[in-house]
Amino acid sequence: MDMTKAEKEALIKKMDNPEIKVACPRCGKNIIYKKIGNSIIVKCESDNCIEGSLRGL
């Protein structure tokens, strides 16, 4: 499923500001930030909702 502009912007906002609370525009739950090694994952707390990642080398 494609993401809307609002969903993409919410994931980017959380990625740029991991300390702030960002609500998922799709379901309203929190978007969480996880750093794993050189990678970052931002995703909704709900299963099968929005998610984005960034992989560093």
N, C-alpha and C positions, 0 to 999 in steps of 0.2 A: 504494500500500500504506500502510495506517495504521501509525503508530509506536506502540510500547508506551510505558508510563509511564517505564520505565528508559531508553529511547532518548531521549525528550524531556528527561529530567533530565540525561543526559550532555551533550546539546547546550547546555542552559542553563548547566551547570557550566562548560563551556569558554568560553561567551560571557561569563560573569561573571568568569572567571579565565583569560585567554588565555595566561598564562605557565606554567600547570601542565599536566602530561601527563594526558590523559583517554583511556581506551580505549573503543572502540566496543563497546557491549553486544551488537551483532548479530554482528560478525565478529572483534572483538578488536584490530583495527588502531587506529592513533592517529586522534584527531579533530583536524583542523587548523583554524586561525583565520586568516581573511584580512580585512583592512580595506581597502576600496576606496572612497575618497572619504568620504561620510557613511554608507556601508553596511558591514555586517559579515556575513560568511558563515562559518558553522561547518559542517564536513562531514567525513565519514570519508574516509580516504585511498583506500579501495577505490572503484572505479567502481560506480555504481548502488546505493549503500548509503544511509545516512541523511544528511540535510542540512537545515540551517535557516538563515534569514537575518533580518536586521533592517535596515530602511531608515530612515535619518534624513532630515529635511528641512532 
